[in-house]
């Protein structure tokens, strides 16, 4: 019996209103690349003798607490033309010998395709993990979804930079303010909805149920049951296509959409979760 391994590669696609050469420069020049890509803190190209040679590089990603993941990689560019459309392909392989790194090695590509006055920019990549079964489980449950989300988020930062001329540093700063504010508001929203009902119902919650006459004699039980049930029933309406939350972005929607709904005047540029991209992984491919 033969079995086919499921494709678990990460795929992200977006359309950017720019020209091919500009997008190529913003993604291939290291000093520009590290400004918008959350996955890298530093990229350094190694010298090469001709343009045809494979471009080798060193990369580093700071993960906090004074720690950083470092590795090496190689990239090659191809110029393509299909059905009158200009297209470029940048293939990539990367690896890290650092024992702290969950990723041991990987490979992928970036594809750029002209479409009128826009460019379709997409990536697909996959990697091998360390630490045996524990590393694979951690990757599937947490690391890979976050890594895919970070890729899509980075594509949106690049899109905002090229289309609206807002530097990535400003976008990231606004996003941090936005998400901290959302988190605080979400905590307050959950606190006000749960704590008075479950811990201090005598402050007015029970009186409202008594006055409604809906649960005569069962007000306390109804109060305990209905409140958590309400939040769970609302969750499917806050994720795409009504499906249950299965990614970081989905859970963000569940927790924060009530706040967005109540604040329709909020600057849309601050809500830069990966909404301008197509992101697929695991079973979606």
C-alpha positions in Angstrom: 0.0 0.0 0.0 1.3 3.4 -0.9 0.5 6.5 0.9 0.9 10.1 -0.1 2.3 12.6 2.5 -0.1 15.5 3.0 1.1 18.8 1.7 1.7 20.9 4.8 3.5 23.8 3.1 2.6 27.4 3.8 1.1 29.3 1.0 0.4 33.1 1.0 -0.8 35.3 -1.9 -1.6 38.9 -2.3 -2.1 41.5 -5.1 -0.1 44.7 -4.8 -0.7 47.8 -6.9 2.8 48.5 -8.1 5.2 47.5 -10.9 7.3 44.4 -11.1 10.7 46.1 -10.7 9.7 48.0 -7.6 8.3 45.0 -5.9 11.4 43.0 -6.8 13.6 45.6 -5.2 11.6 45.8 -2.0 11.7 42.1 -1.6 15.2 41.3 -2.8 17.3 44.1 -1.3 18.1 43.0 2.3 17.9 46.4 3.8 14.4 46.8 2.5 13.4 43.2 3.1 14.0 43.1 6.8 11.9 46.2 7.3 8.6 44.5 6.4 9.2 40.8 7.0 8.5 39.7 10.6 10.4 36.5 10.1 13.9 38.1 9.8 15.7 40.6 11.9 18.9 40.8 9.7 19.9 39.4 6.3 23.4 39.7 4.9 24.2 38.8 1.3 27.6 37.1 0.7 29.8 38.4 -2.2 29.5 36.7 -5.6 31.4 37.0 -8.8 28.6 37.1 -11.3 24.9 37.7 -11.4 24.3 34.1 -12.6 25.8 32.6 -9.4 23.6 31.5 -6.6 23.2 34.2 -4.0 24.2 33.0 -0.6 23.3 34.8 2.6 23.2 34.7 6.4 20.1 35.5 8.4 19.2 36.2 12.0 15.9 36.4 13.8 15.6 37.8 17.4 13.1 35.9 19.5 13.4 37.9 22.6 15.1 37.5 26.0 18.4 38.2 24.3 18.1 35.1 22.1 18.4 34.9 18.4 18.1 32.2 15.7 20.8 32.3 13.0 21.2 30.4 9.8 22.3 30.4 6.2 20.5 30.2 2.9 20.8 30.4 -0.9 18.5 32.0 -3.5 18.4 32.1 -7.3 16.3 34.3 -9.5 14.6 33.4 -12.8 12.9 35.6 -15.4 9.9 34.1 -17.0 7.3 35.1 -19.7 4.1 33.3 -20.2 1.1 34.3 -22.3 2.5 37.8 -22.7 2.8 38.3 -18.9 6.1 39.1 -17.2 6.9 36.9 -14.3 9.8 36.3 -12.0 10.6 33.4 -9.7 12.9 33.5 -6.7 13.7 30.1 -5.2 15.1 29.7 -1.8 16.7 27.1 0.5 17.6 27.7 4.1 19.0 25.9 7.1 20.1 26.5 10.7 22.7 24.4 12.6 21.6 26.1 15.8 20.2 23.6 18.3 17.7 26.2 19.6 16.1 26.5 16.2 13.0 24.4 15.7 13.5 24.6 11.9 16.5 22.5 10.7 16.2 23.2 7.0 13.6 24.2 4.4 12.9 25.5 0.9 10.4 27.5 -1.0 9.9 30.2 -3.5 8.5 33.7 -4.3 6.6 34.2 -7.5 5.9 37.6 -9.1 3.3 37.9 -11.9 2.2 41.0 -13.6 -1.6 41.5 -13.9 -2.4 44.8 -15.5 -1.2 47.6 -13.2 -0.8 45.1 -10.3 1.5 42.3 -9.4 0.4 39.0 -7.9 3.0 38.2 -5.2 2.9 34.8 -3.6 5.0 32.4 -1.7 5.0 28.7 -0.8 7.5 27.1 1.6 8.0 24.2 3.8 10.6 23.0 6.4 11.8 20.2 8.5 11.7 20.4 12.3 14.0 19.2 15.1 13.2 17.5 18.5 11.4 14.4 17.0 7.7 13.9 17.7 7.5 16.7 20.2 8.9 19.2 17.7 6.4 18.0 15.1 3.5 18.4 17.5 4.6 21.8 18.6 5.0 22.9 15.0 1.6 21.7 13.9 -0.3 23.0 16.9 1.4 26.4 17.4 4.5 27.3 15.4 3.3 26.7 11.9 0.0 28.5 12.2 1.8 31.5 13.8 4.6 31.4 11.1 2.0 31.3 8.3 0.1 34.2 10.0 3.4 36.2 10.3 4.0 35.7 6.6 0.6 37.0 5.6 0.8 39.9 8.1 4.2 40.8 6.6 2.7 40.7 3.1 0.1 43.2 4.2 2.8 45.5 5.7 4.6 45.4 2.4 1.3 46.1 0.5 0.6 49.1 2.8 4.2 50.4 2.3 4.0 50.2 -1.5 0.4 51.4 -2.0 0.0 53.9 0.7 3.6 54.9 1.3 3.4 54.2 5.0 6.8 52.8 6.3 6.7 49.4 8.0 7.9 50.9 11.3 4.9 53.2 11.4 2.5 50.4 10.5 4.0 48.1 13.1 3.8 50.8 15.8 0.1 51.5 14.9 -0.6 47.8 15.0 0.9 47.3 18.4 -1.1 50.2 19.8 -4.2 48.8 18.1 -3.8 45.3 19.4 -2.9 46.4 22.9 -6.1 48.5 22.9 -8.1 45.6 21.6 -6.8 43.3 24.2 -7.6 45.7 27.0 -11.1 46.3 25.6 -11.7 42.6 25.1 -10.7 41.9 28.7 -13.1 44.6 29.9 -15.8 43.2 27.7 -15.4 39.7 29.0 -15.1 40.8 32.6 -18.3 42.8 32.4 -20.1 40.0 30.8 -18.9 37.1 33.0 -17.9 38.3 36.4 -21.1 40.1 37.5 -23.2 37.1 36.4 -21.1 34.3 37.9 -19.6 35.9 41.0 -21.8 38.8 41.9 -25.3 38.2 40.5 -26.9 40.1 43.3 -25.6 43.4 41.9 -28.4 43.5 39.4 -28.1 40.6 37.1 -30.6 38.4 39.0 -33.0 41.3 39.3 -33.1 41.7 35.6 -33.9 38.0 35.1 -36.6 38.1 37.8 -38.2 41.1 36.1 -38.1 39.3 32.7 -40.2 36.4 34.1 -38.5 34.0 31.6 -36.9 31.6 34.2 -39.3 31.7 37.1 -37.6 29.9 40.0 -34.5 29.1 38.0 -32.9 32.5 37.6 -29.6 31.6 39.2 -29.1 28.5 37.1 -30.1 30.3 34.0 -27.6 33.1 34.8 -24.7 30.6 35.1 -25.7 28.6 32.0 -26.7 31.3 29.6 -23.7 33.6 29.8 -20.9 31.2 28.8 -23.2 29.6 26.2 -23.8 33.1 24.7 -20.0 33.6 24.1 -19.6 30.2 22.6 -22.6 30.6 20.3 -21.3 33.9 19.1 -17.8 32.6 18.2 -18.8 30.9 14.9 -20.2 34.2 13.6 -16.8 35.9 14.1 -14.7 33.6 11.9 -14.6 33.4 8.1 -17.3 31.3 6.4 -18.8 30.4 9.8 -16.2 27.8 10.6 -14.9 27.1 14.1 -11.7 28.9 15.0 -8.6 27.0 13.9 -5.9 29.6 13.6 -4.4 32.5 15.4 -6.3 34.9 13.2 -9.6 33.2 13.8 -9.3 33.4 17.5 -8.3 37.1 17.2 -11.6 37.6 15.3 -13.6 35.8 18.0 -12.2 37.9 20.8 -11.9 41.3 19.1 -14.7 41.5 16.5 -17.2 42.7 19.2 -14.8 45.6 19.8 -14.4 46.4 16.1 -18.2 46.2 15.7 -18.7 48.7 18.4 -16.1 51.1 17.0 -16.9 51.5 13.4 -14.8 54.7 13.2 -11.5 53.0 13.9 -8.8 53.5 11.3 -8.9 50.5 9.0 -5.1 50.6 8.5 -4.7 49.7 12.1 -6.5 46.4 11.7 -3.7 44.8 9.7 -4.4 41.2 10.5 -3.8 39.3 7.2 -7.1 40.4 5.5 -5.5 41.4 2.2 -4.0 38.1 1.6 -4.9 34.5 0.8 -3.3 32.2 3.3 -3.6 28.4 3.2 -1.8 25.6 4.9 -2.1 22.0 5.9 -5.4 20.5 4.6 -6.4 23.6 2.7 -3.8 22.8 0.0 
